[in-house]
């Protein structure tokens, strides 16, 4: 990265990596024979306040899923979202059985 703010961006990238590690976003596994790893890239965003002063910098590490080909790299896709009712039921069960969610 070649810019005047590169040190600031590296700091934000390190924060994002530390956050993902502490939240256990992924597990390192062996790549199966014949499988192809999905690449990733950094997306940077600068947040500004109402007076257009720099408020903060954000960096996100995103997967390049667009490189996959249907039928070759995957067969089905699912959206990782939940409905409010599903979440409420899970939270109610956790409270009822005095369980903790990680």
N, C-alpha and C positions, 0 to 999 in steps of 0.2 A: 504494500500500500504506500503510495507516494503522494502525500499531501501534508499541509502544515499541521493538520489536526490528527495525524496518524497515531500519536501516542494516546490521545483521548479515545480514539476508536478502538485501539488494541485493549485499553482498559475496559471499555464497555463489552467487547467481545469476551474477555476473560470473565467478567461478571456473569455474562449469559451462560458460558460454559460451566461455571461454578454452580449457578442456579439449576441448570439441567442435571448436573451430577448429584446435587443434594436432593433433588426431587426424583431421582432415579428414573429419568426419562427413558433410558434405554438399557439394554443388557448386551454386553459384548458376547457374541457367539461365533462359532466357526461358520464360514460361508459354505453352504452345501455344494457338492460337486455339480457343475453345470449351471449354478445360479450366478446371477450378475448383481453386484452391489449397486445400489442407487446412489448417485452422486449428491452433493449438497452444495449450497452456496450461502453467503452472508447477504442479508438485506439490511440496509442501514436507513435510519430515519432520524431527522432532527426535529425535536419538538420546540416550539416557540411560544412565548407568552403573548398576551394581548397587545403588548407594545413591540412585538417582533424581536424581542431579545431571546437569545438562546436559553431555553429552559432546561433541556436535557437531550442526551443522545440515546438512541435505542439501536441495538443490533439483534437480529434474529437469524438463527441458523435454520434454513429450510431445505427440505428434500426436493430434488429435481425429479419429481414423479412423472413429469411430462416425457421423460426419456424412455419410459416403459412402453411395451407393446402388448396389447390385449391378445391373449391366447399364447403368447410366448413367455412374457415375464409374469403374467398373472391371469387368472381365470375369472374371478369375481371381485367386485369392490363393495365396500361397506362404508357408510358414513359414520365416523366416530362421535355421534351426538346422542344425547339422551333426551327423553321427554320429561317435562316437569313432573308428571305423575309418577314415572319410574323412579326419579330421584327422591320424591317424597316418600314412596313406599320403602326404599332402601334406608333412608334416614329414620323412618318410624321403626323399622326392624332393628336398626342399630341402637336406638334409644330404648326400645322395649327389652332387648336382651343385654343391655349395658355393654355394647361392643364398641371398639374403636376402629375408625377407618383410616387407612394409611394411603 
